[in-house]
Amino acid sequence: MMKSITFFQKVSILLTISAIMVASNIYTLIPIYSILADNLAIDESHVVLAGGLFTFFYACGLLSFGPVSDFTGRRKILVYGLLASALTTLAVGFSTGSISLWVTRSLQGLTLATFASVAFAYTYDLFTFKQRTILVVLINTGFLIAGIFGQVASAFLASLYSWNSVYLFFSGVYFVLFVIGFFLLKESPRQEVESRPLWRVFFNLLSDSRLLKCYIITFSLLFSIIAFYDSIGRSFAGPPSDLMMIRLVGLIGASLSLFTGKMMDRWGELRTLIVGLAIGATSAFLLLLLHSTLHLVVFSIFFVSSISLVIPTAITLIGFYGSRQRAKALSLYSFILLSGASLAPLVAALLSFKGVMLLLSSLFLFNIVLCFFIKEEKAFQSADAN
């Protein structure tokens, strides 16, 4: 007789699909800048600005909704955030000009920010160490897949129907996820909430030298992957089909995140982090010397693999070091992660492909050094405890 699906398995499926669909809208504008500008009869720079406004309000939301969920409960933010996202995403599809596009994309960014940090905190509140390690890995795999899925889905729907269909599709998906979440998710245990001002809590988190080092590493993660693909897109001289292949094979690397939990169990969090960073540094450095299509395909798999290992490991460490302030620590993590992502296109536009690869390999090497300092601090604190 077939076993029934457990609550943990149902939640894992829901949150992983939600991660893919929510994060996809960070990327949906990228392939349709010119299409949207032509249809709305506006300058393409106005469409690019809409993407920047989305990023700004998304980052602000990431910083806010984790702490808010301490008061309201995680479930309410997750479930009704999806409903709000369905409405704001639908509104984007009915934009008629620059102003309406700017306003609706800003609101969309704010409502979609209800997911990431709250989902991580919900996972920590409700499940055992082993279960949450698996779920954190699955959610982050979803975020990595979204970077490719969001662009491919947007380009496909816009070419087959119209640019509006992109946002009508995602709005429908968010509404379906809201309905499922409403009936499936249960409230996590309420957390003790301090009355200290939020800025002081964030300042104290950044004052923890272990967390600060984790946050420095965090800033470079989405920055690296977006700068990597953006730079390839700007410099690649081959046919579009080859460029699409380079992007799609990254999904192979993203699958490595599924084994992160086992690697952390075997090697420990810090060693897993160092291994992931070393793979990234090596891949970026080799692309300084070898950058044929074949090399780009192979090393894009390794590069995405490195990020796939590092992101869930960094979240595990931040969740552990954040302790009772875990929701706020993870909100700060999400904000810093996206801040790095928003800076990446600018850097990729200013530097050559080789310049970007040199910068990324240097960043990863610097992060490896930081890991050794975290390791020393951990050992020192353990000795003090004894």
C-alpha positions as MATLAB code, in Angstrom:
seq = 'MMKSITFFQKVSILLTISAIMVASNIYTLIPIYSILADNLAIDESHVVLAGGLFTFFYACGLLSFGPVSDFTGRRKILVYGLLASALTTLAVGFSTGSISLWVTRSLQGLTLATFASVAFAYTYDLFTFKQRTILVVLINTGFLIAGIFGQVASAFLASLYSWNSVYLFFSGVYFVLFVIGFFLLKESPRQEVESRPLWRVFFNLLSDSRLLKCYIITFSLLFSIIAFYDSIGRSFAGPPSDLMMIRLVGLIGASLSLFTGKMMDRWGELRTLIVGLAIGATSAFLLLLLHSTLHLVVFSIFFVSSISLVIPTAITLIGFYGSRQRAKALSLYSFILLSGASLAPLVAALLSFKGVMLLLSSLFLFNIVLCFFIKEEKAFQSADAN';
ca = [
       0.000    0.000    0.000;
       1.263    3.449   -0.942;
       2.410    5.680    1.921;
       0.525    8.958    2.354;
       2.512   12.141    1.818;
       3.583   13.664    5.135;
       2.977   17.282    6.152;
       6.708   17.995    5.753;
       6.713   16.625    2.202;
       3.640   18.678    1.251;
       5.171   21.856    2.691;
       8.470   21.107    0.925;
       6.717   20.844   -2.463;
       4.674   24.010   -1.860;
       7.589   26.157   -0.659;
       9.952   24.936   -3.402;
       7.443   25.733   -6.174;
       6.689   29.066   -4.472;
      10.423   29.879   -4.360;
      10.761   29.261   -8.111;
       7.675   31.302   -8.988;
       8.310   34.194   -6.587;
      11.985   34.651   -7.498;
      11.226   34.304  -11.233;
       9.703   37.774  -11.278;
      13.073   39.290  -10.415;
      14.106   38.265  -13.950;
      10.929   38.510  -16.075;
      11.647   42.010  -17.414;
      15.167   41.215  -18.655;
      14.242   39.471  -21.960;
      11.293   41.779  -22.762;
      12.731   45.286  -22.225;
      12.365   46.261  -25.897;
       9.012   44.477  -26.388;
       7.494   46.270  -23.401;
       8.951   49.646  -24.460;
       7.502   49.265  -27.966;
       4.066   48.174  -26.748;
       3.730   50.976  -24.196;
       5.407   53.525  -26.503;
       7.920   54.507  -23.827;
      11.696   54.733  -23.701;
      13.489   51.473  -22.875;
      15.287   53.217  -19.992;
      11.863   53.635  -18.324;
      11.398   49.863  -18.414;
      14.872   49.375  -16.934;
      13.939   51.856  -14.165;
      10.840   49.742  -13.434;
      13.208   46.824  -12.814;
      15.297   48.982  -10.466;
      12.209   50.073   -8.510;
      11.137   46.447   -8.181;
      14.551   45.568   -6.745;
      14.486   48.502   -4.280;
      11.033   47.708   -2.890;
      11.746   43.978   -2.871;
      14.868   44.619   -0.790;
      12.936   46.877    1.619;
      10.269   44.208    1.978;
      12.837   41.502    2.683;
      14.202   43.643    5.502;
      10.730   44.219    6.960;
       8.527   41.142    6.682;
      10.723   38.793    8.742;
      10.448   41.018   11.833;
       6.744   41.692   11.127;
       6.101   37.933   11.091;
       7.382   37.759   14.692;
       4.245   39.691   15.658;
       1.681   38.369   13.174;
       2.863   34.765   12.818;
       4.668   33.313    9.791;
       1.637   31.664    8.165;
      -0.340   34.886    7.727;
       2.558   36.621    5.959;
       3.292   33.627    3.699;
      -0.321   32.920    2.726;
      -1.730   36.432    2.357;
       1.539   37.586    0.808;
       0.854   35.196   -2.077;
      -2.663   36.617   -2.463;
      -1.311   40.175   -2.485;
       1.368   39.093   -4.997;
      -1.330   37.678   -7.296;
      -3.123   41.050   -7.281;
      -0.043   43.245   -7.784;
       1.313   40.954  -10.522;
      -2.043   41.143  -12.306;
      -1.822   44.927  -12.047;
       1.604   44.908  -13.768;
      -0.029   43.157  -16.736;
      -2.490   46.044  -17.108;
       0.155   48.806  -17.104;
      -0.493   51.445  -19.766;
       2.552   53.699  -19.463;
       5.681   54.565  -17.505;
       3.961   55.740  -14.300;
       1.619   52.765  -13.998;
       4.503   50.373  -14.751;
       6.695   51.982  -12.092;
       3.927   51.922   -9.467;
       2.787   48.353  -10.135;
       6.313   46.896  -10.325;
       7.168   48.648   -7.034;
       4.086   47.159   -5.349;
       4.842   43.774   -6.871;
       8.386   43.857   -5.455;
       7.049   44.723   -2.008;
       4.439   41.935   -1.938;
       6.750   39.250   -3.355;
       9.198   40.048   -0.528;
       6.766   38.405    1.890;
       8.133   34.994    0.922;
      11.914   34.541    1.248;
      12.964   35.460    4.799;
       9.596   34.400    6.294;
       9.784   30.993    4.569;
      13.259   30.397    6.045;
      12.094   31.443    9.533;
       8.969   29.242    9.195;
      11.222   26.302    8.313;
      13.397   26.877   11.410;
      10.363   27.261   13.698;
       8.448   24.184   12.608;
      10.841   21.408   11.608;
      13.748   19.375   12.999;
      17.368   20.159   12.108;
      17.499   17.456    9.427;
      14.155   18.468    7.897;
      14.948   22.186    7.805;
      18.350   21.527    6.233;
      16.582   19.652    3.411;
      13.919   22.349    3.052;
      16.404   25.254    3.053;
      18.323   23.457    0.295;
      15.128   22.902   -1.732;
      14.030   26.548   -1.388;
      17.460   27.781   -2.477;
      17.510   25.351   -5.388;
      14.193   26.939   -6.359;
      15.772   30.411   -6.238;
      18.624   29.267   -8.487;
      16.226   27.639  -10.975;
      14.190   30.868  -11.006;
      17.107   32.807  -12.486;
      16.806   30.673  -15.617;
      13.075   29.826  -15.540;
      11.983   33.469  -15.125;
      13.828   34.591  -18.246;
      12.862   31.568  -20.379;
       9.165   31.695  -19.368;
       8.990   35.451  -19.966;
      10.601   35.270  -23.416;
       8.437   32.278  -24.422;
       5.093   33.754  -23.325;
       5.870   37.196  -24.765;
       6.808   35.732  -28.152;
       3.828   33.356  -28.227;
       1.157   35.769  -26.923;
       2.066   39.224  -25.561;
       4.081   40.775  -22.742;
       0.882   41.021  -20.649;
       0.527   37.222  -20.686;
       3.740   36.901  -18.657;
       2.176   38.670  -15.676;
      -1.277   37.136  -16.149;
       0.384   33.701  -15.986;
       2.354   34.440  -12.811;
      -0.673   36.101  -11.180;
      -2.694   32.924  -11.744;
       0.115   30.789  -10.333;
       0.344   32.938   -7.166;
      -3.410   32.678   -6.634;
      -3.311   28.864   -6.911;
      -0.366   28.777   -4.446;
      -2.341   31.047   -2.078;
      -5.313   28.648   -2.096;
      -3.080   25.614   -1.466;
      -1.135   27.435    1.271;
      -4.351   28.620    2.953;
      -5.528   25.037    3.490;
      -2.128   23.350    3.945;
       0.065   25.576    6.101;
      -0.358   25.652    9.860;
       0.861   28.408   12.137;
       4.335   28.052   13.580;
       4.911   28.541   17.342;
       4.866   32.202   18.364;
       8.273   33.694   19.063;
       9.192   35.958   21.969;
       9.391   39.484   20.604;
      11.703   42.115   22.025;
      10.605   45.735   22.303;
      13.950   47.101   21.063;
      13.906   49.275   17.915;
      14.475   47.281   14.752;
      17.550   49.290   13.711;
      19.215   48.405   17.017;
      18.531   44.687   16.492;
      20.072   44.847   13.011;
      23.053   46.790   14.402;
      23.592   44.123   17.076;
      23.420   41.363   14.461;
      26.066   43.137   12.381;
      28.164   43.584   15.545;
      28.480   39.788   15.816;
      31.760   39.190   13.968;
      30.692   35.687   12.821;
      27.438   36.989   11.343;
      29.195   39.963    9.764;
      31.603   37.640    7.940;
      28.668   35.472    6.785;
      26.911   38.597    5.496;
      30.009   39.714    3.572;
      30.071   36.283    1.898;
      26.302   36.534    1.283;
      26.658   39.854   -0.589;
      28.889   38.220   -3.203;
      26.664   35.196   -3.965;
      23.825   36.413   -6.210;
      26.155   39.229   -7.268;
      28.508   36.585   -8.659;
      25.942   34.486  -10.494;
      24.149   37.468  -12.078;
      27.430   39.182  -13.033;
      28.611   35.853  -14.491;
      25.585   35.362  -16.767;
      25.211   39.065  -17.575;
      28.844   39.253  -18.650;
      28.509   36.141  -20.825;
      25.383   37.608  -22.419;
      27.206   40.861  -23.260;
      30.405   39.296  -24.606;
      29.236   36.038  -26.229;
      29.655   36.164  -30.018;
      28.147   32.776  -30.891;
      24.580   31.924  -31.971;
      21.660   32.585  -29.557;
      21.012   28.831  -29.284;
      24.496   28.331  -27.771;
      23.895   31.167  -25.303;
      20.607   29.571  -24.240;
      22.412   26.234  -23.769;
      25.053   27.887  -21.548;
      22.253   29.265  -19.376;
      20.206   26.068  -19.248;
      23.077   23.736  -18.309;
      23.440   25.776  -15.132;
      20.433   23.802  -13.881;
      22.734   20.778  -13.642;
      24.912   22.737  -11.223;
      21.866   23.879   -9.247;
      21.007   20.227   -8.548;
      24.157   19.904   -6.423;
      22.391   21.887   -3.708;
      20.235   18.793   -3.081;
      23.330   17.087   -1.618;
      24.380   20.022    0.577;
      22.720   18.548    3.671;
      24.718   15.321    3.378;
      27.930   17.267    2.806;
      27.294   19.403    5.902;
      26.617   16.262    7.944;
      29.868   14.729    6.768;
      32.212   17.735    6.646;
      30.524   20.384    8.795;
      29.110   23.727    7.657;
      32.363   25.679    7.423;
      34.250   23.052    5.445;
      31.306   22.725    3.036;
      31.324   26.505    2.653;
      35.057   26.512    1.867;
      34.672   23.701   -0.698;
      31.865   25.594   -2.463;
      33.881   28.821   -2.562;
      36.963   26.976   -3.831;
      34.962   25.506   -6.746;
      33.720   29.005   -7.625;
      37.179   30.587   -7.431;
      38.704   27.840   -9.595;
      35.930   28.028  -12.225;
      36.148   31.821  -12.540;
      39.958   31.740  -12.729;
      40.010   29.054  -15.450;
      37.563   31.118  -17.515;
      40.216   33.853  -17.595;
      42.310   31.473  -19.684;
      39.711   29.291  -21.443;
      36.509   30.821  -22.816;
      35.353   28.813  -25.830;
      31.696   27.753  -25.945;
      32.588   24.299  -24.597;
      34.531   25.804  -21.684;
      31.671   28.203  -20.905;
      29.234   25.265  -20.831;
      31.432   23.139  -18.555;
      32.514   25.894  -16.178;
      29.010   27.385  -15.917;
      27.951   24.038  -14.411;
      30.796   24.181  -11.880;
      30.191   27.862  -11.125;
      26.483   27.371  -10.416;
      27.422   24.268   -8.374;
      29.599   26.417   -6.128;
      26.767   28.892   -5.463;
      24.400   25.936   -4.913;
      26.650   24.698   -2.117;
      27.418   28.063   -0.543;
      23.927   29.625   -0.287;
      22.189   26.932    1.845;
      25.326   26.542    3.958;
      25.479   30.294    4.610;
      21.773   30.302    5.574;
      22.333   27.399    7.981;
      25.188   29.303    9.673;
      23.247   32.583    9.839;
      20.182   30.794   11.240;
      22.403   29.175   13.906;
      24.373   32.307   14.815;
      21.197   34.433   14.751;
      19.716   32.255   17.517;
      16.648   33.983   19.041;
      16.871   36.781   16.467;
      16.766   34.220   13.647;
      13.892   35.823   11.672;
      15.599   39.209   11.698;
      19.001   37.672   10.909;
      17.489   35.908    7.892;
      15.692   39.097    6.806;
      19.032   40.879    6.855;
      20.531   37.968    4.905;
      17.851   38.251    2.197;
      18.318   42.033    1.974;
      22.096   41.754    1.610;
      21.794   38.915   -0.920;
      19.514   41.013   -3.138;
      21.635   44.143   -2.672;
      24.511   42.246   -4.252;
      22.252   41.083   -7.080;
      21.154   44.655   -7.857;
      24.775   45.832   -8.180;
      25.847   43.000  -10.515;
      24.472   44.318  -13.867;
      26.248   47.660  -13.356;
      29.588   45.939  -12.697;
      29.098   43.593  -15.664;
      28.422   46.598  -17.901;
      31.579   48.419  -16.751;
      34.049   45.502  -16.930;
      35.100   43.172  -19.719;
      34.383   39.427  -19.440;
      37.952   38.810  -18.227;
      37.616   41.668  -15.757;
      34.448   40.131  -14.303;
      36.070   36.686  -14.008;
      39.108   38.190  -12.272;
      36.857   40.061   -9.846;
      34.772   36.954   -9.074;
      37.774   34.675   -8.522;
      39.267   37.320   -6.179;
      35.977   37.672   -4.282;
      35.724   33.915   -3.736;
      39.324   33.718   -2.525;
      38.666   36.586   -0.090;
      35.568   34.733    1.176;
      37.648   31.591    1.780;
      39.959   33.645    4.003;
      36.903   34.910    5.940;
      35.797   31.291    6.494;
      39.083   30.498    8.245;
      38.529   33.447   10.604;
      35.010   32.198   11.391;
      36.523   28.765   12.073;
      39.086   30.233   14.470;
      36.423   32.230   16.322;
      34.223   29.139   16.654;
      37.123   27.105   18.055;
      38.089   29.952   20.405;
      34.536   30.292   21.747;
      34.271   26.507   22.240;
      37.505   26.576   24.262;
      36.124   29.418   26.416;
      32.947   27.433   27.057;
      35.024   24.523   28.350;
];
